[in-house]
Amino acid sequence: MAQNPRLAARTDPGATQAEFERARSYLAGIDIKDRRKGQILSVLGSVAFDLLVVTILVITVLRWRGLA
């Protein structure tokens, strides 16, 4: 942005640097392993729920038709 004279006049370098450091500290605090573990558990939970629903629907249809 400093290369563009119009944008350079509108930005405050001190405030920009402070916000950059704030964003950097926030991103450094994120635990990648914990997020990945949470995403995997979320997917596994969704799959387990879907399998449960499909199993209940199959059993319901089989009983409705008198096959089970």
GUNUKE-980389 format. One record per atom (N, C-alpha, C): x, y, z; residue number from 1; atom name; residue in three letters. Coordinates in Angstrom, 3 decimals, always signed. Example, Ala and Ser with C-alpha at 12.3 -4.5 7.8 and 13.67 -1.06 7.14 Angstrom:
# GUNUKE-980389
<site c1="+13.190" c2="-5.690" c3="+7.800" seq="1" atom="N" type="Ala"/>
<site c1="+12.300" c2="-4.500" c3="+7.800" seq="1" atom="CA" type="Ala"/>
<site c1="+13.200" c2="-3.300" c3="+7.800" seq="1" atom="C" type="Ala"/>
<site c1="+12.850" c2="-2.250" c3="+7.080" seq="2" atom="N" type="Ser"/>
<site c1="+13.670" c2="-1.060" c3="+7.140" seq="2" atom="CA" type="Ser"/>
<site c1="+12.900" c2="+0.030" c3="+7.870" seq="2" atom="C" type="Ser"/>
***
This chain:
# GUNUKE-980389
<site c1="+0.817" c2="-1.181" c3="+0.000" seq="1" atom="N" type="Met"/>
<site c1="+0.000" c2="+0.000" c3="+0.000" seq="1" atom="CA" type="Met"/>
<site c1="+0.867" c2="+1.253" c3="+0.000" seq="1" atom="C" type="Met"/>
<site c1="+2.037" c2="+1.168" c3="+0.552" seq="2" atom="N" type="Ala"/>
<site c1="+2.893" c2="+2.343" c3="+0.612" seq="2" atom="CA" type="Ala"/>
<site c1="+3.360" c2="+2.767" c3="-0.772" seq="2" atom="C" type="Ala"/>
<site c1="+3.313" c2="+1.872" c3="-1.731" seq="3" atom="N" type="Gln"/>
<site c1="+3.731" c2="+2.217" c3="-3.081" seq="3" atom="CA" type="Gln"/>
<site c1="+2.665" c2="+3.028" c3="-3.795" seq="3" atom="C" type="Gln"/>
<site c1="+1.436" c2="+2.944" c3="-3.350" seq="4" atom="N" type="Asn"/>
<site c1="+0.356" c2="+3.713" c3="-3.941" seq="4" atom="CA" type="Asn"/>
<site c1="+0.212" c2="+5.001" c3="-3.134" seq="4" atom="C" type="Asn"/>
<site c1="+0.472" c2="+6.173" c3="-3.754" seq="5" atom="N" type="Pro"/>
<site c1="+0.455" c2="+7.423" c3="-2.988" seq="5" atom="CA" type="Pro"/>
<site c1="-0.907" c2="+7.763" c3="-2.376" seq="5" atom="C" type="Pro"/>
<site c1="-1.991" c2="+7.414" c3="-3.052" seq="6" atom="N" type="Arg"/>
<site c1="-3.312" c2="+7.722" c3="-2.499" seq="6" atom="CA" type="Arg"/>
<site c1="-3.594" c2="+6.885" c3="-1.253" seq="6" atom="C" type="Arg"/>
<site c1="-3.234" c2="+5.588" c3="-1.310" seq="7" atom="N" type="Leu"/>
<site c1="-3.469" c2="+4.736" c3="-0.136" seq="7" atom="CA" type="Leu"/>
<site c1="-2.484" c2="+5.046" c3="+0.981" seq="7" atom="C" type="Leu"/>
<site c1="-1.268" c2="+5.429" c3="+0.628" seq="8" atom="N" type="Ala"/>
<site c1="-0.275" c2="+5.751" c3="+1.648" seq="8" atom="CA" type="Ala"/>
<site c1="-0.716" c2="+6.958" c3="+2.472" seq="8" atom="C" type="Ala"/>
<site c1="-1.379" c2="+7.898" c3="+1.841" seq="9" atom="N" type="Ala"/>
<site c1="-1.840" c2="+9.088" c3="+2.566" seq="9" atom="CA" type="Ala"/>
<site c1="-3.004" c2="+8.756" c3="+3.496" seq="9" atom="C" type="Ala"/>
<site c1="-3.730" c2="+7.700" c3="+3.237" seq="10" atom="N" type="Arg"/>
<site c1="-4.918" c2="+7.358" c3="+4.035" seq="10" atom="CA" type="Arg"/>
<site c1="-4.622" c2="+6.402" c3="+5.188" seq="10" atom="C" type="Arg"/>
<site c1="-3.489" c2="+5.742" c3="+5.162" seq="11" atom="N" type="Thr"/>
<site c1="-3.209" c2="+4.749" c3="+6.204" seq="11" atom="CA" type="Thr"/>
<site c1="-2.257" c2="+5.313" c3="+7.248" seq="11" atom="C" type="Thr"/>
<site c1="-2.438" c2="+4.838" c3="+8.464" seq="12" atom="N" type="Asp"/>
<site c1="-1.560" c2="+5.210" c3="+9.566" seq="12" atom="CA" type="Asp"/>
<site c1="-0.608" c2="+4.043" c3="+9.803" seq="12" atom="C" type="Asp"/>
<site c1="+0.687" c2="+4.234" c3="+9.555" seq="13" atom="N" type="Pro"/>
<site c1="+1.632" c2="+3.110" c3="+9.696" seq="13" atom="CA" type="Pro"/>
<site c1="+1.650" c2="+2.509" c3="+11.098" seq="13" atom="C" type="Pro"/>
<site c1="+1.509" c2="+3.323" c3="+12.114" seq="14" atom="N" type="Gly"/>
<site c1="+1.518" c2="+2.808" c3="+13.487" seq="14" atom="CA" type="Gly"/>
<site c1="+0.314" c2="+1.928" c3="+13.769" seq="14" atom="C" type="Gly"/>
<site c1="-0.848" c2="+2.379" c3="+13.333" seq="15" atom="N" type="Ala"/>
<site c1="-2.066" c2="+1.598" c3="+13.548" seq="15" atom="CA" type="Ala"/>
<site c1="-2.040" c2="+0.320" c3="+12.721" seq="15" atom="C" type="Ala"/>
<site c1="-1.524" c2="+0.429" c3="+11.519" seq="16" atom="N" type="Thr"/>
<site c1="-1.430" c2="-0.759" c3="+10.665" seq="16" atom="CA" type="Thr"/>
<site c1="-0.502" c2="-1.797" c3="+11.282" seq="16" atom="C" type="Thr"/>
<site c1="+0.628" c2="-1.361" c3="+11.802" seq="17" atom="N" type="Gln"/>
<site c1="+1.580" c2="-2.275" c3="+12.430" seq="17" atom="CA" type="Gln"/>
<site c1="+0.978" c2="-2.896" c3="+13.691" seq="17" atom="C" type="Gln"/>
<site c1="+0.244" c2="-2.107" c3="+14.462" seq="18" atom="N" type="Ala"/>
<site c1="-0.372" c2="-2.626" c3="+15.691" seq="18" atom="CA" type="Ala"/>
<site c1="-1.411" c2="-3.693" c3="+15.351" seq="18" atom="C" type="Ala"/>
<site c1="-2.221" c2="-3.445" c3="+14.334" seq="19" atom="N" type="Glu"/>
<site c1="-3.224" c2="-4.434" c3="+13.929" seq="19" atom="CA" type="Glu"/>
<site c1="-2.570" c2="-5.682" c3="+13.361" seq="19" atom="C" type="Glu"/>
<site c1="-1.458" c2="-5.506" c3="+12.666" seq="20" atom="N" type="Phe"/>
<site c1="-0.721" c2="-6.652" c3="+12.137" seq="20" atom="CA" type="Phe"/>
<site c1="-0.191" c2="-7.522" c3="+13.276" seq="20" atom="C" type="Phe"/>
<site c1="+0.364" c2="-6.901" c3="+14.287" seq="21" atom="N" type="Glu"/>
<site c1="+0.873" c2="-7.656" c3="+15.442" seq="21" atom="CA" type="Glu"/>
<site c1="-0.262" c2="-8.332" c3="+16.196" seq="21" atom="C" type="Glu"/>
<site c1="-1.401" c2="-7.661" c3="+16.284" seq="22" atom="N" type="Arg"/>
<site c1="-2.569" c2="-8.260" c3="+16.947" seq="22" atom="CA" type="Arg"/>
<site c1="-3.032" c2="-9.506" c3="+16.196" seq="22" atom="C" type="Arg"/>
<site c1="-3.094" c2="-9.417" c3="+14.870" seq="23" atom="N" type="Ala"/>
<site c1="-3.504" c2="-10.564" c3="+14.062" seq="23" atom="CA" type="Ala"/>
<site c1="-2.476" c2="-11.689" c3="+14.166" seq="23" atom="C" type="Ala"/>
<site c1="-1.200" c2="-11.334" c3="+14.158" seq="24" atom="N" type="Arg"/>
<site c1="-0.144" c2="-12.346" c3="+14.262" seq="24" atom="CA" type="Arg"/>
<site c1="-0.222" c2="-13.088" c3="+15.593" seq="24" atom="C" type="Arg"/>
<site c1="-0.443" c2="-12.365" c3="+16.676" seq="25" atom="N" type="Ser"/>
<site c1="-0.514" c2="-13.030" c3="+17.989" seq="25" atom="CA" type="Ser"/>
<site c1="-1.743" c2="-13.921" c3="+18.085" seq="25" atom="C" type="Ser"/>
<site c1="-2.857" c2="-13.499" c3="+17.484" seq="26" atom="N" type="Tyr"/>
<site c1="-4.060" c2="-14.335" c3="+17.484" seq="26" atom="CA" type="Tyr"/>
<site c1="-3.821" c2="-15.622" c3="+16.708" seq="26" atom="C" type="Tyr"/>
<site c1="-3.230" c2="-15.506" c3="+15.526" seq="27" atom="N" type="Leu"/>
<site c1="-3.000" c2="-16.682" c3="+14.697" seq="27" atom="CA" type="Leu"/>
<site c1="-1.949" c2="-17.612" c3="+15.309" seq="27" atom="C" type="Leu"/>
<site c1="-0.995" c2="-17.064" c3="+16.033" seq="28" atom="N" type="Ala"/>
<site c1="+0.014" c2="-17.903" c3="+16.688" seq="28" atom="CA" type="Ala"/>
<site c1="-0.596" c2="-18.702" c3="+17.832" seq="28" atom="C" type="Ala"/>
<site c1="-1.680" c2="-18.218" c3="+18.405" seq="29" atom="N" type="Gly"/>
<site c1="-2.308" c2="-18.902" c3="+19.529" seq="29" atom="CA" type="Gly"/>
<site c1="-3.225" c2="-20.047" c3="+19.135" seq="29" atom="C" type="Gly"/>
<site c1="-3.464" c2="-20.230" c3="+17.851" seq="30" atom="N" type="Ile"/>
<site c1="-4.349" c2="-21.300" c3="+17.403" seq="30" atom="CA" type="Ile"/>
<site c1="-3.571" c2="-22.611" c3="+17.388" seq="30" atom="C" type="Ile"/>
<site c1="-4.120" c2="-23.618" c3="+18.059" seq="31" atom="N" type="Asp"/>
<site c1="-3.493" c2="-24.937" c3="+18.099" seq="31" atom="CA" type="Asp"/>
<site c1="-3.991" c2="-25.748" c3="+16.895" seq="31" atom="C" type="Asp"/>
<site c1="-3.108" c2="-25.971" c3="+15.944" seq="32" atom="N" type="Ile"/>
<site c1="-3.486" c2="-26.648" c3="+14.703" seq="32" atom="CA" type="Ile"/>
<site c1="-3.900" c2="-28.091" c3="+14.966" seq="32" atom="C" type="Ile"/>
<site c1="-3.190" c2="-28.780" c3="+15.834" seq="33" atom="N" type="Lys"/>
<site c1="-3.525" c2="-30.179" c3="+16.121" seq="33" atom="CA" type="Lys"/>
<site c1="-4.912" c2="-30.291" c3="+16.752" seq="33" atom="C" type="Lys"/>
<site c1="-5.229" c2="-29.369" c3="+17.651" seq="34" atom="N" type="Asp"/>
<site c1="-6.538" c2="-29.407" c3="+18.307" seq="34" atom="CA" type="Asp"/>
<site c1="-7.659" c2="-29.106" c3="+17.308" seq="34" atom="C" type="Asp"/>
<site c1="-7.432" c2="-28.163" c3="+16.406" seq="35" atom="N" type="Arg"/>
<site c1="-8.453" c2="-27.857" c3="+15.390" seq="35" atom="CA" type="Arg"/>
<site c1="-8.657" c2="-29.041" c3="+14.462" seq="35" atom="C" type="Arg"/>
<site c1="-7.565" c2="-29.680" c3="+14.058" seq="36" atom="N" type="Arg"/>
<site c1="-7.673" c2="-30.841" c3="+13.170" seq="36" atom="CA" type="Arg"/>
<site c1="-8.414" c2="-31.978" c3="+13.866" seq="36" atom="C" type="Arg"/>
<site c1="-8.100" c2="-32.196" c3="+15.137" seq="37" atom="N" type="Lys"/>
<site c1="-8.778" c2="-33.233" c3="+15.913" seq="37" atom="CA" type="Lys"/>
<site c1="-10.272" c2="-32.930" c3="+16.020" seq="37" atom="C" type="Lys"/>
<site c1="-10.610" c2="-31.668" c3="+16.255" seq="38" atom="N" type="Gly"/>
<site c1="-12.011" c2="-31.272" c3="+16.341" seq="38" atom="CA" type="Gly"/>
<site c1="-12.748" c2="-31.472" c3="+15.031" seq="38" atom="C" type="Gly"/>
<site c1="-12.091" c2="-31.176" c3="+13.918" seq="39" atom="N" type="Gln"/>
<site c1="-12.726" c2="-31.359" c3="+12.614" seq="39" atom="CA" type="Gln"/>
<site c1="-12.953" c2="-32.838" c3="+12.319" seq="39" atom="C" type="Gln"/>
<site c1="-11.974" c2="-33.670" c3="+12.652" seq="40" atom="N" type="Ile"/>
<site c1="-12.116" c2="-35.113" c3="+12.417" seq="40" atom="CA" type="Ile"/>
<site c1="-13.246" c2="-35.675" c3="+13.272" seq="40" atom="C" type="Ile"/>
<site c1="-13.302" c2="-35.274" c3="+14.536" seq="41" atom="N" type="Leu"/>
<site c1="-14.377" c2="-35.752" c3="+15.406" seq="41" atom="CA" type="Leu"/>
<site c1="-15.739" c2="-35.267" c3="+14.928" seq="41" atom="C" type="Leu"/>
<site c1="-15.789" c2="-34.074" c3="+14.393" seq="42" atom="N" type="Ser"/>
<site c1="-17.047" c2="-33.556" c3="+13.860" seq="42" atom="CA" type="Ser"/>
<site c1="-17.514" c2="-34.379" c3="+12.668" seq="42" atom="C" type="Ser"/>
<site c1="-16.604" c2="-34.713" c3="+11.765" seq="43" atom="N" type="Val"/>
<site c1="-16.961" c2="-35.523" c3="+10.599" seq="43" atom="CA" type="Val"/>
<site c1="-17.397" c2="-36.913" c3="+11.036" seq="43" atom="C" type="Val"/>
<site c1="-16.656" c2="-37.514" c3="+11.963" seq="44" atom="N" type="Leu"/>
<site c1="-17.012" c2="-38.849" c3="+12.439" seq="44" atom="CA" type="Leu"/>
<site c1="-18.376" c2="-38.845" c3="+13.138" seq="44" atom="C" type="Leu"/>
<site c1="-18.663" c2="-37.798" c3="+13.893" seq="45" atom="N" type="Gly"/>
<site c1="-19.966" c2="-37.688" c3="+14.534" seq="45" atom="CA" type="Gly"/>
<site c1="-21.088" c2="-37.579" c3="+13.516" seq="45" atom="C" type="Gly"/>
<site c1="-20.866" c2="-36.818" c3="+12.458" seq="46" atom="N" type="Ser"/>
<site c1="-21.876" c2="-36.684" c3="+11.406" seq="46" atom="CA" type="Ser"/>
<site c1="-22.110" c2="-38.008" c3="+10.688" seq="46" atom="C" type="Ser"/>
<site c1="-21.031" c2="-38.727" c3="+10.403" seq="47" atom="N" type="Val"/>
<site c1="-21.157" c2="-40.020" c3="+9.730" seq="47" atom="CA" type="Val"/>
<site c1="-21.903" c2="-41.010" c3="+10.619" seq="47" atom="C" type="Val"/>
<site c1="-21.573" c2="-41.042" c3="+11.906" seq="48" atom="N" type="Ala"/>
<site c1="-22.249" c2="-41.954" c3="+12.830" seq="48" atom="CA" type="Ala"/>
<site c1="-23.744" c2="-41.632" c3="+12.922" seq="48" atom="C" type="Ala"/>
<site c1="-24.078" c2="-40.372" c3="+12.988" seq="49" atom="N" type="Phe"/>
<site c1="-25.489" c2="-39.983" c3="+13.049" seq="49" atom="CA" type="Phe"/>
<site c1="-26.215" c2="-40.386" c3="+11.765" seq="49" atom="C" type="Phe"/>
<site c1="-25.594" c2="-40.153" c3="+10.617" seq="50" atom="N" type="Asp"/>
<site c1="-26.205" c2="-40.524" c3="+9.342" seq="50" atom="CA" type="Asp"/>
<site c1="-26.428" c2="-42.033" c3="+9.250" seq="50" atom="C" type="Asp"/>
<site c1="-25.457" c2="-42.815" c3="+9.697" seq="51" atom="N" type="Leu"/>
<site c1="-25.620" c2="-44.269" c3="+9.685" seq="51" atom="CA" type="Leu"/>
<site c1="-26.760" c2="-44.706" c3="+10.603" seq="51" atom="C" type="Leu"/>
<site c1="-26.878" c2="-44.067" c3="+11.735" seq="52" atom="N" type="Leu"/>
<site c1="-27.961" c2="-44.378" c3="+12.661" seq="52" atom="CA" type="Leu"/>
<site c1="-29.317" c2="-44.079" c3="+12.027" seq="52" atom="C" type="Leu"/>
<site c1="-29.441" c2="-42.938" c3="+11.394" seq="53" atom="N" type="Val"/>
<site c1="-30.703" c2="-42.559" c3="+10.752" seq="53" atom="CA" type="Val"/>
<site c1="-31.044" c2="-43.522" c3="+9.622" seq="53" atom="C" type="Val"/>
<site c1="-30.067" c2="-43.869" c3="+8.790" seq="54" atom="N" type="Val"/>
<site c1="-30.313" c2="-44.789" c3="+7.670" seq="54" atom="CA" type="Val"/>
<site c1="-30.719" c2="-46.155" c3="+8.193" seq="54" atom="C" type="Val"/>
<site c1="-30.071" c2="-46.637" c3="+9.242" seq="55" atom="N" type="Thr"/>
<site c1="-30.417" c2="-47.935" c3="+9.824" seq="55" atom="CA" type="Thr"/>
<site c1="-31.852" c2="-47.920" c3="+10.356" seq="55" atom="C" type="Thr"/>
<site c1="-32.224" c2="-46.858" c3="+11.042" seq="56" atom="N" type="Ile"/>
<site c1="-33.590" c2="-46.762" c3="+11.566" seq="56" atom="CA" type="Ile"/>
<site c1="-34.595" c2="-46.717" c3="+10.416" seq="56" atom="C" type="Ile"/>
<site c1="-34.286" c2="-45.986" c3="+9.362" seq="57" atom="N" type="Leu"/>
<site c1="-35.194" c2="-45.923" c3="+8.212" seq="57" atom="CA" type="Leu"/>
<site c1="-35.331" c2="-47.279" c3="+7.525" seq="57" atom="C" type="Leu"/>
<site c1="-34.232" c2="-48.010" c3="+7.368" seq="58" atom="N" type="Val"/>
<site c1="-34.295" c2="-49.329" c3="+6.732" seq="58" atom="CA" type="Val"/>
<site c1="-35.137" c2="-50.276" c3="+7.577" seq="58" atom="C" type="Val"/>
<site c1="-34.922" c2="-50.287" c3="+8.877" seq="59" atom="N" type="Ile"/>
<site c1="-35.704" c2="-51.159" c3="+9.756" seq="59" atom="CA" type="Ile"/>
<site c1="-37.183" c2="-50.769" c3="+9.719" seq="59" atom="C" type="Ile"/>
<site c1="-37.468" c2="-49.482" c3="+9.693" seq="60" atom="N" type="Thr"/>
<site c1="-38.854" c2="-49.019" c3="+9.630" seq="60" atom="CA" type="Thr"/>
<site c1="-39.531" c2="-49.468" c3="+8.339" seq="60" atom="C" type="Thr"/>
<site c1="-38.843" c2="-49.330" c3="+7.220" seq="61" atom="N" type="Val"/>
<site c1="-39.417" c2="-49.740" c3="+5.932" seq="61" atom="CA" type="Val"/>
<site c1="-39.607" c2="-51.260" c3="+5.899" seq="61" atom="C" type="Val"/>
<site c1="-38.652" c2="-52.028" c3="+6.421" seq="62" atom="N" type="Leu"/>
<site c1="-38.780" c2="-53.473" c3="+6.438" seq="62" atom="CA" type="Leu"/>
<site c1="-39.972" c2="-53.910" c3="+7.296" seq="62" atom="C" type="Leu"/>
<site c1="-40.161" c2="-53.285" c3="+8.436" seq="63" atom="N" type="Arg"/>
<site c1="-41.311" c2="-53.634" c3="+9.279" seq="63" atom="CA" type="Arg"/>
<site c1="-42.619" c2="-53.218" c3="+8.632" seq="63" atom="C" type="Arg"/>
<site c1="-42.621" c2="-52.082" c3="+7.982" seq="64" atom="N" type="Trp"/>
<site c1="-43.817" c2="-51.575" c3="+7.327" seq="64" atom="CA" type="Trp"/>
<site c1="-44.274" c2="-52.522" c3="+6.215" seq="64" atom="C" type="Trp"/>
<site c1="-43.324" c2="-53.104" c3="+5.527" seq="65" atom="N" type="Arg"/>
<site c1="-43.642" c2="-54.033" c3="+4.447" seq="65" atom="CA" type="Arg"/>
<site c1="-43.830" c2="-55.467" c3="+4.964" seq="65" atom="C" type="Arg"/>
<site c1="-43.562" c2="-55.682" c3="+6.231" seq="66" atom="N" type="Gly"/>
<site c1="-43.768" c2="-57.005" c3="+6.817" seq="66" atom="CA" type="Gly"/>
<site c1="-42.627" c2="-57.965" c3="+6.562" seq="66" atom="C" type="Gly"/>
<site c1="-41.439" c2="-57.461" c3="+6.248" seq="67" atom="N" type="Leu"/>
<site c1="-40.292" c2="-58.317" c3="+5.949" seq="67" atom="CA" type="Leu"/>
<site c1="-39.391" c2="-58.548" c3="+7.156" seq="67" atom="C" type="Leu"/>
<site c1="-39.630" c2="-57.845" c3="+8.221" seq="68" atom="N" type="Ala"/>
<site c1="-38.764" c2="-58.037" c3="+9.378" seq="68" atom="CA" type="Ala"/>
<site c1="-39.598" c2="-58.255" c3="+10.635" seq="68" atom="C" type="Ala"/>
***
